[in-house]
Amino acid sequence: MLSHERIWSAIDHLAHRHGLTASGLARRAGLDATSFNRSKRVTPDGRKRWPSTESLAKILAATGASLDEFVHLVDPQSVRARAMLPLIRSREADRWIGPDGLPAGADREEMDFPDLGAQRCFAIEIQGGGLRPHYRDGDVLVVSAGASLRKGDRVVACLDSGLVAANLKRRTARAAELAPIAPGEPERVIPAAEIRWMARVMWVRH
């Protein structure tokens, strides 16, 4: 079960396995040293804070642990079911996403990945540098068109001009307000009519 407590416990276990504190693990992954501090796991008003999928991807890359290993740390008794996710290239995103939010076409490729449940997930392999500096050529994003979108979620939106990656600030029937991933970048307000589809980023493989 992916609970708040178990995910943070798994991060602590991963750090301990490599002889690190939570702060040491964050530094090794190129994150702020305080990212995994216990004081950061709950807000002052008692709301739970969850680690981002990108920070999890970075600590797995830094330690050489696989996603399966991390899932096993979260829930040692879990049966790690697998799923074959539709895989598309970022340059094909506008052509291959169907009205149900999933890639269309009988000849589409697939990628083996831990089953995330009924969230209509698919994978996007990044081609070129259109999403730099956040995602580079060859990175793979696992996204869900079925997951509910909330303020602060990392999302990928397909526009007429191509893919855009950002943090969701607000979405209405008329427009989506997108906050920058990195400080210093401008915020964007995109009319709903210009958005072909929008999906929540569930995992990143660099």
C-alpha positions in Angstrom: 0.0 0.0 0.0 1.4 3.4 -1.0 0.8 5.3 2.2 2.6 8.5 3.2 4.3 6.8 6.1 5.6 3.8 4.1 7.0 5.9 1.3 9.0 8.1 3.7 10.1 5.0 5.6 11.3 3.5 2.3 13.4 6.6 1.7 14.9 6.3 5.1 15.6 2.6 4.5 17.3 3.3 1.2 19.5 5.9 2.8 20.4 3.6 5.6 21.3 0.8 3.1 23.9 3.1 1.6 25.2 4.3 4.9 23.6 7.7 4.6 21.3 10.0 6.5 18.2 11.3 4.8 20.1 14.6 4.3 23.1 12.7 2.8 20.8 10.8 0.4 19.3 14.1 -0.7 22.7 15.7 -1.3 23.9 12.6 -3.3 20.9 12.9 -5.5 21.6 16.6 -6.2 18.7 17.8 -4.1 18.6 20.4 -1.3 20.0 18.7 1.8 16.8 19.5 3.8 14.5 17.9 1.2 13.9 14.7 3.2 14.1 16.2 6.7 11.4 14.9 9.0 10.3 18.5 9.6 9.5 18.7 5.8 7.2 15.7 5.7 4.3 17.5 7.4 3.3 21.1 6.9 2.9 23.4 10.0 -0.9 23.0 9.7 -0.6 19.2 9.8 -1.0 18.4 6.1 1.1 15.6 4.7 3.9 16.4 2.2 4.7 13.7 -0.3 8.1 13.4 -2.1 7.8 14.2 -5.8 8.2 11.5 -8.4 11.2 13.4 -9.8 13.0 13.4 -6.4 12.3 9.7 -6.1 13.7 9.1 -9.6 16.9 11.1 -8.6 17.6 9.1 -5.5 17.1 5.8 -7.4 19.6 7.0 -10.0 22.0 8.1 -7.3 21.9 4.8 -5.4 21.5 2.5 -8.4 18.3 1.1 -6.9 15.5 0.0 -9.3 11.8 1.0 -9.0 11.0 -2.6 -8.1 13.4 -2.4 -5.2 11.9 0.8 -3.9 8.4 -0.6 -4.2 9.5 -3.6 -2.2 10.9 -1.2 0.5 7.5 0.5 0.6 5.7 -2.8 1.0 7.8 -5.9 1.4 4.8 -8.1 1.2 3.5 -6.6 -2.1 3.0 -8.7 -5.2 4.7 -6.5 -7.8 2.4 -6.9 -10.7 3.6 -5.7 -14.1 1.8 -3.9 -16.9 2.6 -3.2 -20.5 2.3 0.5 -21.0 1.8 2.1 -24.4 5.0 3.9 -25.4 5.1 6.9 -27.8 7.8 9.3 -28.9 7.3 13.0 -27.8 7.3 14.1 -31.4 4.3 11.8 -32.1 2.3 12.9 -29.1 -0.3 15.0 -31.0 -0.9 12.3 -33.5 -1.1 9.2 -31.4 -3.2 10.3 -28.4 -6.8 9.2 -28.8 -10.0 10.7 -27.4 -9.8 8.4 -24.4 -6.5 10.0 -23.4 -4.4 6.9 -24.4 -2.2 6.4 -27.4 -4.1 5.0 -30.4 -2.9 2.7 -33.1 -2.5 -1.1 -33.3 1.2 -0.9 -34.1 2.2 1.2 -31.0 5.2 0.1 -28.9 4.9 -1.0 -25.3 7.1 -0.7 -22.2 7.1 -3.1 -19.2 6.5 -1.2 -16.0 5.1 -1.9 -12.4 1.3 -1.8 -12.5 0.0 1.5 -11.2 -3.6 0.4 -11.2 -6.5 1.7 -13.3 -5.0 5.1 -14.0 -4.7 4.9 -17.8 -0.9 5.3 -17.8 1.3 5.5 -20.8 5.0 6.3 -21.5 6.5 9.2 -23.5 10.1 8.9 -24.7 11.6 12.4 -25.1 13.1 13.2 -28.5 15.1 16.3 -29.0 15.6 19.2 -26.6 12.1 20.7 -26.5 11.6 20.0 -22.8 15.1 21.0 -21.6 16.5 21.6 -19.1 14.0 19.5 -17.1 13.8 16.5 -19.5 16.5 15.5 -22.0 16.6 13.5 -25.1 16.1 9.8 -24.2 14.3 10.4 -20.9 11.1 8.5 -20.4 8.1 9.9 -18.6 5.3 7.7 -17.3 2.1 9.8 -17.3 -1.5 9.2 -16.4 -4.4 10.8 -18.3 -6.8 9.2 -15.8 -5.3 10.5 -12.5 -7.1 13.5 -11.0 -5.1 16.7 -11.4 -4.4 18.8 -8.3 -2.6 22.1 -7.6 1.1 21.5 -7.6 1.1 18.3 -9.8 3.8 18.0 -12.4 2.0 17.8 -15.7 2.7 17.4 -19.4 0.4 19.2 -21.8 0.2 18.7 -25.5 -0.4 22.0 -27.4 -0.5 22.7 -31.1 3.2 23.9 -30.7 4.3 20.7 -28.9 4.7 19.3 -25.4 5.0 21.5 -22.3 6.1 20.4 -18.9 5.1 22.5 -15.9 3.5 22.4 -12.4 -0.2 22.9 -12.4 -1.3 26.0 -10.6 -5.0 26.1 -11.5 -7.2 24.6 -14.2 -10.7 25.8 -15.1 -13.0 25.1 -18.0 -11.5 28.1 -19.8 -7.8 27.8 -19.2 -4.9 26.1 -17.4 -2.5 28.2 -15.3 1.0 26.6 -15.3 3.7 27.4 -12.9 7.4 27.0 -13.9 9.3 24.0 -12.8 12.5 26.0 -12.2 12.7 29.4 -10.5 13.0 32.4 -12.9 10.9 30.9 -15.6 7.6 32.7 -16.5 4.2 31.4 -15.6 1.8 30.6 -18.5 -2.0 30.8 -18.9 -3.0 28.5 -21.7 -6.6 28.6 -23.1 -8.4 25.3 -22.9 -9.0 25.3 -26.6 -5.2 25.1 -27.2 -4.8 22.1 -25.0 -5.1 18.8 -26.9 -4.6 16.8 -23.7 -3.0 17.1 -20.3 -1.6 14.2 -18.1 0.0 14.0 -14.7 3.6 12.9 -14.5 3.8 9.7 -12.4 7.5 8.7 -12.9 10.6 9.8 -14.7 13.5 7.7 -16.0 16.5 9.8 -16.8 
